[in-house]
Amino acid sequence: MKREIGNFLTNVRDEIEYRLRQFCGKPSPMKRFVAVLVIGGILALANIYLLITSIYNIGKRDAEMEFIKRQHINSIKNYELEFKNQENEYEYEQSNDRRE
């Protein structure tokens, strides 16, 4: 299995090298250096972008969870208040019925 993966990676590297040679002709050491810098820069920017968006999404998710928890707590409190109001109204109606 390791040998197959190693052969696959070697073939991929050879193919990239072949395509780069076709694109640039026989590149001078300076052209190779520039190509490596450009590819490395693109990959570094992609890495930074993914890192920043991941951190942002983690913070966003935490804020959403906090909002959901607060909404849940508020809905429970509202339910309790409504229940108490209904009890008070019922007791008030019962006391009015007794007076009459």
KOLGU-4560 file (N, C-alpha, C; in nm, 3 decimals, padded with zeros to 5 digits):
<recs>
<n_xx: 00.082 n_yy: -00.119 n_zz: 00.000 ca_xx: 00.000 ca_yy: 00.000 ca_zz: 00.000 c_xx: 00.087 c_yy: 00.126 c_zz: 00.000 mol: A seq: 1 type: MET>
<n_xx: 00.191 n_yy: 00.127 n_zz: 00.086 ca_xx: 00.280 ca_yy: 00.242 ca_zz: 00.091 c_xx: 00.353 c_yy: 00.260 c_zz: -00.042 mol: A seq: 2 type: LYS>
<n_xx: 00.391 n_yy: 00.149 n_zz: -00.103 ca_xx: 00.462 ca_yy: 00.156 ca_zz: -00.230 c_xx: 00.372 c_yy: 00.214 c_zz: -00.339 mol: A seq: 3 type: ARG>
<n_xx: 00.243 n_yy: 00.175 n_zz: -00.337 ca_xx: 00.149 ca_yy: 00.228 ca_zz: -00.436 c_xx: 00.130 c_yy: 00.378 c_zz: -00.420 mol: A seq: 4 type: GLU>
<n_xx: 00.117 n_yy: 00.423 n_zz: -00.295 ca_xx: 00.102 ca_yy: 00.567 ca_zz: -00.270 c_xx: 00.228 c_yy: 00.640 c_zz: -00.312 mol: A seq: 5 type: ILE>
<n_xx: 00.345 n_yy: 00.585 n_zz: -00.280 ca_xx: 00.471 ca_yy: 00.647 ca_zz: -00.321 c_xx: 00.483 c_yy: 00.656 c_zz: -00.472 mol: A seq: 6 type: GLY>
<n_xx: 00.445 n_yy: 00.549 n_zz: -00.542 ca_xx: 00.448 ca_yy: 00.552 ca_zz: -00.689 c_xx: 00.351 c_yy: 00.655 c_zz: -00.744 mol: A seq: 7 type: ASN>
<n_xx: 00.232 n_yy: 00.667 n_zz: -00.685 ca_xx: 00.133 ca_yy: 00.765 ca_zz: -00.730 c_xx: 00.187 c_yy: 00.907 c_zz: -00.712 mol: A seq: 8 type: PHE>
<n_xx: 00.245 n_yy: 00.935 n_zz: -00.595 ca_xx: 00.300 ca_yy: 01.069 ca_zz: -00.571 c_xx: 00.416 c_yy: 01.099 c_zz: -00.664 mol: A seq: 9 type: LEU>
<n_xx: 00.500 n_yy: 01.001 n_zz: -00.692 ca_xx: 00.610 ca_yy: 01.020 ca_zz: -00.785 c_xx: 00.557 c_yy: 01.051 c_zz: -00.925 mol: A seq: 10 type: THR>
<n_xx: 00.454 n_yy: 00.980 n_zz: -00.967 ca_xx: 00.395 ca_yy: 01.005 ca_zz: -01.099 c_xx: 00.333 c_yy: 01.143 c_zz: -01.107 mol: A seq: 11 type: ASN>
<n_xx: 00.268 n_yy: 01.186 n_zz: -00.998 ca_xx: 00.209 ca_yy: 01.320 ca_zz: -00.996 c_xx: 00.318 c_yy: 01.426 c_zz: -01.005 mol: A seq: 12 type: VAL>
<n_xx: 00.425 n_yy: 01.408 n_zz: -00.930 ca_xx: 00.537 ca_yy: 01.503 ca_zz: -00.935 c_xx: 00.597 c_yy: 01.509 c_zz: -01.074 mol: A seq: 13 type: ARG>
<n_xx: 00.618 n_yy: 01.392 n_zz: -01.135 ca_xx: 00.675 ca_yy: 01.389 ca_zz: -01.271 c_xx: 00.582 c_yy: 01.458 c_zz: -01.370 mol: A seq: 14 type: ASP>
<n_xx: 00.452 n_yy: 01.438 n_zz: -01.356 ca_xx: 00.356 ca_yy: 01.500 ca_zz: -01.448 c_xx: 00.357 c_yy: 01.651 c_zz: -01.433 mol: A seq: 15 type: GLU>
<n_xx: 00.362 n_yy: 01.699 n_zz: -01.309 ca_xx: 00.368 ca_yy: 01.844 ca_zz: -01.287 c_xx: 00.497 c_yy: 01.901 c_zz: -01.345 mol: A seq: 16 type: ILE>
<n_xx: 00.607 n_yy: 01.833 n_zz: -01.323 ca_xx: 00.734 ca_yy: 01.879 ca_zz: -01.377 c_xx: 00.731 c_yy: 01.882 c_zz: -01.530 mol: A seq: 17 type: GLU>
<n_xx: 00.672 n_yy: 01.779 n_zz: -01.590 ca_xx: 00.662 ca_yy: 01.772 ca_zz: -01.736 c_xx: 00.577 c_yy: 01.888 c_zz: -01.790 mol: A seq: 18 type: TYR>
<n_xx: 00.462 n_yy: 01.913 n_zz: -01.726 ca_xx: 00.374 ca_yy: 02.023 ca_zz: -01.771 c_xx: 00.443 c_yy: 02.159 c_zz: -01.752 mol: A seq: 19 type: ARG>
<n_xx: 00.515 n_yy: 02.175 n_zz: -01.644 ca_xx: 00.586 ca_yy: 02.299 ca_zz: -01.620 c_xx: 00.695 c_yy: 02.319 c_zz: -01.725 mol: A seq: 20 type: LEU>
<n_xx: 00.765 n_yy: 02.214 n_zz: -01.761 ca_xx: 00.867 ca_yy: 02.224 ca_zz: -01.866 c_xx: 00.805 c_yy: 02.256 c_zz: -02.001 mol: A seq: 21 type: ARG>
<n_xx: 00.688 n_yy: 02.199 n_zz: -02.028 ca_xx: 00.620 ca_yy: 02.231 ca_zz: -02.154 c_xx: 00.578 c_yy: 02.378 c_zz: -02.156 mol: A seq: 22 type: GLN>
<n_xx: 00.527 n_yy: 02.427 n_zz: -02.046 ca_xx: 00.478 ca_yy: 02.564 ca_zz: -02.038 c_xx: 00.592 c_yy: 02.665 c_zz: -02.048 mol: A seq: 23 type: PHE>
<n_xx: 00.699 n_yy: 02.641 n_zz: -01.980 ca_xx: 00.809 ca_yy: 02.738 ca_zz: -01.973 c_xx: 00.923 c_yy: 02.705 c_zz: -02.068 mol: A seq: 24 type: CYS>
<n_xx: 00.915 n_yy: 02.597 n_zz: -02.140 ca_xx: 01.032 ca_yy: 02.552 ca_zz: -02.213 c_xx: 01.124 c_yy: 02.489 c_zz: -02.111 mol: A seq: 25 type: GLY>
<n_xx: 01.252 n_yy: 02.494 n_zz: -02.136 ca_xx: 01.344 ca_yy: 02.446 ca_zz: -02.034 c_xx: 01.372 c_yy: 02.564 c_zz: -01.942 mol: A seq: 26 type: LYS>
<n_xx: 01.310 n_yy: 02.560 n_zz: -01.821 ca_xx: 01.321 ca_yy: 02.678 ca_zz: -01.735 c_xx: 01.461 c_yy: 02.694 c_zz: -01.678 mol: A seq: 27 type: PRO>
<n_xx: 01.500 n_yy: 02.818 n_zz: -01.673 ca_xx: 01.625 ca_yy: 02.850 ca_zz: -01.606 c_xx: 01.603 c_yy: 02.840 c_zz: -01.456 mol: A seq: 28 type: SER>
<n_xx: 01.709 n_yy: 02.836 n_zz: -01.380 ca_xx: 01.692 ca_yy: 02.830 ca_zz: -01.234 c_xx: 01.609 c_yy: 02.948 c_zz: -01.180 mol: A seq: 29 type: PRO>
<n_xx: 01.622 n_yy: 03.064 n_zz: -01.244 ca_xx: 01.545 ca_yy: 03.180 ca_zz: -01.197 c_xx: 01.395 c_yy: 03.160 c_zz: -01.224 mol: A seq: 30 type: MET>
<n_xx: 01.360 n_yy: 03.105 n_zz: -01.342 ca_xx: 01.219 ca_yy: 03.080 ca_zz: -01.374 c_xx: 01.161 c_yy: 02.976 c_zz: -01.278 mol: A seq: 31 type: LYS>
<n_xx: 01.236 n_yy: 02.875 n_zz: -01.247 ca_xx: 01.189 ca_yy: 02.774 ca_zz: -01.152 c_xx: 01.166 c_yy: 02.836 c_zz: -01.015 mol: A seq: 32 type: ARG>
<n_xx: 01.259 n_yy: 02.920 n_zz: -00.973 ca_xx: 01.248 ca_yy: 02.987 ca_zz: -00.844 c_xx: 01.122 c_yy: 03.074 c_zz: -00.839 mol: A seq: 33 type: PHE>
<n_xx: 01.098 n_yy: 03.149 n_zz: -00.945 ca_xx: 00.980 ca_yy: 03.236 ca_zz: -00.951 c_xx: 00.854 c_yy: 03.151 c_zz: -00.951 mol: A seq: 34 type: VAL>
<n_xx: 00.854 n_yy: 03.040 n_zz: -01.026 ca_xx: 00.737 ca_yy: 02.952 ca_zz: -01.029 c_xx: 00.708 c_yy: 02.895 c_zz: -00.891 mol: A seq: 35 type: ALA>
<n_xx: 00.811 n_yy: 02.853 n_zz: -00.822 ca_xx: 00.793 ca_yy: 02.799 ca_zz: -00.687 c_xx: 00.741 c_yy: 02.907 c_zz: -00.593 mol: A seq: 36 type: VAL>
<n_xx: 00.794 n_yy: 03.028 n_zz: -00.604 ca_xx: 00.747 ca_yy: 03.138 ca_zz: -00.520 c_xx: 00.600 c_yy: 03.170 c_zz: -00.548 mol: A seq: 37 type: LEU>
<n_xx: 00.561 n_yy: 03.174 n_zz: -00.674 ca_xx: 00.423 ca_yy: 03.206 ca_zz: -00.708 c_xx: 00.329 c_yy: 03.098 c_zz: -00.656 mol: A seq: 38 type: VAL>
<n_xx: 00.363 n_yy: 02.973 n_zz: -00.681 ca_xx: 00.278 ca_yy: 02.863 ca_zz: -00.634 c_xx: 00.273 c_yy: 02.863 c_zz: -00.481 mol: A seq: 39 type: ILE>
<n_xx: 00.387 n_yy: 02.881 n_zz: -00.417 ca_xx: 00.390 ca_yy: 02.887 ca_zz: -00.270 c_xx: 00.309 c_yy: 03.003 c_zz: -00.217 mol: A seq: 40 type: GLY>
<n_xx: 00.316 n_yy: 03.118 n_zz: -00.283 ca_xx: 00.238 ca_yy: 03.235 ca_zz: -00.240 c_xx: 00.089 c_yy: 03.210 c_zz: -00.252 mol: A seq: 41 type: GLY>
<n_xx: 00.047 n_yy: 03.150 n_zz: -00.364 ca_xx: -00.095 ca_yy: 03.119 ca_zz: -00.382 c_xx: -00.143 c_yy: 03.022 c_zz: -00.274 mol: A seq: 42 type: ILE>
<n_xx: -00.065 n_yy: 02.919 n_zz: -00.249 ca_xx: -00.103 ca_yy: 02.823 ca_zz: -00.146 c_xx: -00.104 c_yy: 02.886 c_zz: -00.006 mol: A seq: 43 type: LEU>
<n_xx: -00.010 n_yy: 02.976 n_zz: 00.021 ca_xx: -00.006 ca_yy: 03.044 ca_zz: 00.151 c_xx: -00.129 c_yy: 03.133 c_zz: 00.168 mol: A seq: 44 type: ALA>
<n_xx: -00.167 n_yy: 03.206 n_zz: 00.064 ca_xx: -00.286 ca_yy: 03.291 ca_zz: 00.071 c_xx: -00.412 c_yy: 03.207 c_zz: 00.092 mol: A seq: 45 type: LEU>
<n_xx: -00.420 n_yy: 03.094 n_zz: 00.023 ca_xx: -00.535 ca_yy: 03.005 ca_zz: 00.040 c_xx: -00.540 c_yy: 02.952 c_zz: 00.183 mol: A seq: 46 type: ALA>
<n_xx: -00.424 n_yy: 02.918 n_zz: 00.238 ca_xx: -00.418 ca_yy: 02.868 ca_zz: 00.375 c_xx: -00.462 c_yy: 02.975 c_zz: 00.474 mol: A seq: 47 type: ASN>
<n_xx: -00.415 n_yy: 03.097 n_zz: 00.458 ca_xx: -00.453 ca_yy: 03.207 ca_zz: 00.547 c_xx: -00.602 c_yy: 03.235 c_zz: 00.537 mol: A seq: 48 type: ILE>
<n_xx: -00.656 n_yy: 03.234 n_zz: 00.413 ca_xx: -00.798 ca_yy: 03.257 ca_zz: 00.394 c_xx: -00.881 c_yy: 03.150 c_zz: 00.467 mol: A seq: 49 type: TYR>
<n_xx: -00.843 n_yy: 03.024 n_zz: 00.451 ca_xx: -00.917 ca_yy: 02.915 ca_zz: 00.516 c_xx: -00.906 c_yy: 02.926 c_zz: 00.669 mol: A seq: 50 type: LEU>
<n_xx: -00.791 n_yy: 02.962 n_zz: 00.719 ca_xx: -00.772 ca_yy: 02.977 ca_zz: 00.863 c_xx: -00.861 c_yy: 03.088 c_zz: 00.918 mol: A seq: 51 type: LEU>
<n_xx: -00.861 n_yy: 03.203 n_zz: 00.853 ca_xx: -00.940 ca_yy: 03.316 ca_zz: 00.901 c_xx: -01.089 c_yy: 03.286 c_zz: 00.893 mol: A seq: 52 type: ILE>
<n_xx: -01.135 n_yy: 03.227 n_zz: 00.783 ca_xx: -01.278 ca_yy: 03.196 ca_zz: 00.772 c_xx: -01.319 c_yy: 03.090 c_zz: 00.874 mol: A seq: 53 type: THR>
<n_xx: -01.231 n_yy: 02.995 n_zz: 00.903 ca_xx: -01.263 ca_yy: 02.894 ca_zz: 01.004 c_xx: -01.278 c_yy: 02.956 c_zz: 01.142 mol: A seq: 54 type: SER>
<n_xx: -01.186 n_yy: 03.044 n_zz: 01.178 ca_xx: -01.194 ca_yy: 03.112 ca_zz: 01.308 c_xx: -01.319 c_yy: 03.197 c_zz: 01.315 mol: A seq: 55 type: ILE>
<n_xx: -01.350 n_yy: 03.268 n_zz: 01.207 ca_xx: -01.470 ca_yy: 03.351 ca_zz: 01.203 c_xx: -01.596 c_yy: 03.266 c_zz: 01.220 mol: A seq: 56 type: TYR>
<n_xx: -01.602 n_yy: 03.154 n_zz: 01.151 ca_xx: -01.720 ca_yy: 03.068 ca_zz: 01.159 c_xx: -01.735 c_yy: 03.006 c_zz: 01.298 mol: A seq: 57 type: ASN>
<n_xx: -01.623 n_yy: 02.975 n_zz: 01.363 ca_xx: -01.631 ca_yy: 02.923 ca_zz: 01.499 c_xx: -01.691 c_yy: 03.028 c_zz: 01.591 mol: A seq: 58 type: ILE>
<n_xx: -01.644 n_yy: 03.151 n_zz: 01.581 ca_xx: -01.699 ca_yy: 03.259 ca_zz: 01.662 c_xx: -01.845 c_yy: 03.285 c_zz: 01.630 mol: A seq: 59 type: GLY>
<n_xx: -01.879 n_yy: 03.280 n_zz: 01.504 ca_xx: -02.017 ca_yy: 03.303 ca_zz: 01.462 c_xx: -02.109 c_yy: 03.194 c_zz: 01.518 mol: A seq: 60 type: LYS>
<n_xx: -02.065 n_yy: 03.069 n_zz: 01.511 ca_xx: -02.143 ca_yy: 02.958 ca_zz: 01.564 c_xx: -02.163 c_yy: 02.971 c_zz: 01.715 mol: A seq: 61 type: ARG>
<n_xx: -02.056 n_yy: 03.012 n_zz: 01.785 ca_xx: -02.067 ca_yy: 03.030 ca_zz: 01.930 c_xx: -02.167 c_yy: 03.141 c_zz: 01.963 mol: A seq: 62 type: ASP>
<n_xx: -02.163 n_yy: 03.249 n_zz: 01.886 ca_xx: -02.257 ca_yy: 03.359 ca_zz: 01.909 c_xx: -02.400 c_yy: 03.314 c_zz: 01.881 mol: A seq: 63 type: ALA>
<n_xx: -02.420 n_yy: 03.235 n_zz: 01.776 ca_xx: -02.554 ca_yy: 03.185 ca_zz: 01.746 c_xx: -02.604 c_yy: 03.094 c_zz: 01.858 mol: A seq: 64 type: GLU>
<n_xx: -02.517 n_yy: 03.009 n_zz: 01.910 ca_xx: -02.557 ca_yy: 02.920 ca_zz: 02.018 c_xx: -02.595 c_yy: 03.000 c_zz: 02.142 mol: A seq: 65 type: MET>
<n_xx: -02.518 n_yy: 03.106 n_zz: 02.171 ca_xx: -02.549 ca_yy: 03.191 ca_zz: 02.286 c_xx: -02.685 c_yy: 03.257 c_zz: 02.266 mol: A seq: 66 type: GLU>
<n_xx: -02.711 n_yy: 03.303 n_zz: 02.144 ca_xx: -02.839 ca_yy: 03.367 ca_zz: 02.113 c_xx: -02.953 c_yy: 03.267 c_zz: 02.130 mol: A seq: 67 type: PHE>
<n_xx: -02.933 n_yy: 03.144 n_zz: 02.081 ca_xx: -03.036 ca_yy: 03.042 ca_zz: 02.093 c_xx: -03.062 c_yy: 03.011 c_zz: 02.241 mol: A seq: 68 type: ILE>
<n_xx: -02.956 n_yy: 03.000 n_zz: 02.321 ca_xx: -02.974 ca_yy: 02.971 ca_zz: 02.463 c_xx: -03.051 c_yy: 03.083 c_zz: 02.532 mol: A seq: 69 type: LYS>
<n_xx: -03.017 n_yy: 03.208 n_zz: 02.497 ca_xx: -03.087 ca_yy: 03.320 ca_zz: 02.558 c_xx: -03.234 c_yy: 03.320 c_zz: 02.518 mol: A seq: 70 type: ARG>
<n_xx: -03.260 n_yy: 03.292 n_zz: 02.391 ca_xx: -03.399 ca_yy: 03.287 ca_zz: 02.345 c_xx: -03.475 c_yy: 03.178 c_zz: 02.419 mol: A seq: 71 type: GLN>
<n_xx: -03.410 n_yy: 03.064 n_zz: 02.439 ca_xx: -03.473 ca_yy: 02.953 ca_zz: 02.509 c_xx: -03.505 c_yy: 02.991 c_zz: 02.653 mol: A seq: 72 type: HIS>
<n_xx: -03.410 n_yy: 03.054 n_zz: 02.719 ca_xx: -03.432 ca_yy: 03.096 ca_zz: 02.858 c_xx: -03.545 c_yy: 03.199 c_zz: 02.863 mol: A seq: 73 type: ILE>
<n_xx: -03.543 n_yy: 03.295 n_zz: 02.770 ca_xx: -03.648 ca_yy: 03.396 ca_zz: 02.769 c_xx: -03.784 c_yy: 03.334 c_zz: 02.741 mol: A seq: 74 type: ASN>
<n_xx: -03.790 n_yy: 03.236 n_zz: 02.652 ca_xx: -03.919 ca_yy: 03.174 ca_zz: 02.624 c_xx: -03.970 c_yy: 03.096 c_zz: 02.746 mol: A seq: 75 type: SER>
<n_xx: -03.880 n_yy: 03.035 n_zz: 02.820 ca_xx: -03.921 ca_yy: 02.965 ca_zz: 02.944 c_xx: -03.974 c_yy: 03.067 c_zz: 03.045 mol: A seq: 76 type: ILE>
<n_xx: -03.903 n_yy: 03.179 n_zz: 03.060 ca_xx: -03.949 ca_yy: 03.282 ca_zz: 03.155 c_xx: -04.084 c_yy: 03.337 c_zz: 03.112 mol: A seq: 77 type: LYS>
<n_xx: -04.101 n_yy: 03.361 n_zz: 02.982 ca_xx: -04.229 ca_yy: 03.412 ca_zz: 02.934 c_xx: -04.340 c_yy: 03.312 c_zz: 02.959 mol: A seq: 78 type: ASN>
<n_xx: -04.312 n_yy: 03.185 n_zz: 02.938 ca_xx: -04.410 ca_yy: 03.081 ca_zz: 02.963 c_xx: -04.450 c_yy: 03.079 c_zz: 03.110 mol: A seq: 79 type: TYR>
<n_xx: -04.350 n_yy: 03.090 n_zz: 03.199 ca_xx: -04.380 ca_yy: 03.091 ca_zz: 03.342 c_xx: -04.464 c_yy: 03.213 c_zz: 03.380 mol: A seq: 80 type: GLU>
<n_xx: -04.431 n_yy: 03.329 n_zz: 03.322 ca_xx: -04.509 ca_yy: 03.449 ca_zz: 03.352 c_xx: -04.653 c_yy: 03.435 c_zz: 03.303 mol: A seq: 81 type: LEU>
<n_xx: -04.669 n_yy: 03.381 n_zz: 03.183 ca_xx: -04.804 ca_yy: 03.361 ca_zz: 03.130 c_xx: -04.881 c_yy: 03.263 c_zz: 03.218 mol: A seq: 82 type: GLU>
<n_xx: -04.816 n_yy: 03.159 n_zz: 03.262 ca_xx: -04.882 ca_yy: 03.060 ca_zz: 03.348 c_xx: -04.925 c_yy: 03.124 c_zz: 03.480 mol: A seq: 83 type: PHE>
<n_xx: -04.837 n_yy: 03.205 n_zz: 03.539 ca_xx: -04.872 ca_yy: 03.273 ca_zz: 03.664 c_xx: -04.987 c_yy: 03.371 c_zz: 03.642 mol: A seq: 84 type: LYS>
<n_xx: -04.986 n_yy: 03.442 n_zz: 03.529 ca_xx: -05.095 ca_yy: 03.535 ca_zz: 03.500 c_xx: -05.227 c_yy: 03.461 c_zz: 03.485 mol: A seq: 85 type: ASN>
<n_xx: -05.223 n_yy: 03.346 n_zz: 03.419 ca_xx: -05.344 ca_yy: 03.267 ca_zz: 03.403 c_xx: -05.395 c_yy: 03.218 c_zz: 03.539 mol: A seq: 86 type: GLN>
<n_xx: -05.303 n_yy: 03.176 n_zz: 03.626 ca_xx: -05.343 ca_yy: 03.134 ca_zz: 03.760 c_xx: -05.407 c_yy: 03.249 c_zz: 03.837 mol: A seq: 87 type: GLU>
<n_xx: -05.344 n_yy: 03.367 n_zz: 03.826 ca_xx: -05.398 ca_yy: 03.484 ca_zz: 03.896 c_xx: -05.536 c_yy: 03.521 c_zz: 03.842 mol: A seq: 88 type: ASN>
<n_xx: -05.554 n_yy: 03.517 n_zz: 03.711 ca_xx: -05.684 ca_yy: 03.548 ca_zz: 03.652 c_xx: -05.788 c_yy: 03.447 c_zz: 03.698 mol: A seq: 89 type: GLU>
<n_xx: -05.751 n_yy: 03.321 n_zz: 03.703 ca_xx: -05.843 ca_yy: 03.216 ca_zz: 03.748 c_xx: -05.883 c_yy: 03.239 c_zz: 03.893 mol: A seq: 90 type: TYR>
<n_xx: -05.785 n_yy: 03.271 n_zz: 03.978 ca_xx: -05.814 ca_yy: 03.296 ca_zz: 04.118 c_xx: -05.903 c_yy: 03.420 c_zz: 04.133 mol: A seq: 91 type: GLU>
<n_xx: -05.876 n_yy: 03.522 n_zz: 04.052 ca_xx: -05.957 ca_yy: 03.644 ca_zz: 04.058 c_xx: -06.100 c_yy: 03.614 c_zz: 04.017 mol: A seq: 92 type: TYR>
<n_xx: -06.117 n_yy: 03.535 n_zz: 03.912 ca_xx: -06.251 ca_yy: 03.498 ca_zz: 03.867 c_xx: -06.323 c_yy: 03.415 c_zz: 03.975 mol: A seq: 93 type: GLU>
<n_xx: -06.249 n_yy: 03.325 n_zz: 04.038 ca_xx: -06.310 ca_yy: 03.243 ca_zz: 04.144 c_xx: -06.353 c_yy: 03.330 c_zz: 04.261 mol: A seq: 94 type: GLN>
<n_xx: -06.273 n_yy: 03.428 n_zz: 04.297 ca_xx: -06.308 ca_yy: 03.514 ca_zz: 04.410 c_xx: -06.428 c_yy: 03.601 c_zz: 04.373 mol: A seq: 95 type: SER>
<n_xx: -06.438 n_yy: 03.645 n_zz: 04.246 ca_xx: -06.553 ca_yy: 03.725 ca_zz: 04.203 c_xx: -06.679 c_yy: 03.640 c_zz: 04.200 mol: A seq: 96 type: ASN>
<n_xx: -06.666 n_yy: 03.515 n_zz: 04.162 ca_xx: -06.782 ca_yy: 03.426 ca_zz: 04.160 c_xx: -06.834 c_yy: 03.401 c_zz: 04.301 mol: A seq: 97 type: ASP>
<n_xx: -06.746 n_yy: 03.393 n_zz: 04.398 ca_xx: -06.787 ca_yy: 03.367 ca_zz: 04.536 c_xx: -06.861 c_yy: 03.489 c_zz: 04.594 mol: A seq: 98 type: ARG>
<n_xx: -06.818 n_yy: 03.608 n_zz: 04.555 ca_xx: -06.879 ca_yy: 03.732 ca_zz: 04.606 c_xx: -07.020 c_yy: 03.748 c_zz: 04.554 mol: A seq: 99 type: ARG>
<n_xx: -07.042 n_yy: 03.705 n_zz: 04.435 ca_xx: -07.174 ca_yy: 03.723 ca_zz: 04.375 c_xx: -07.268 c_yy: 03.623 c_zz: 04.429 mol: A seq: 100 type: GLU>
</recs>
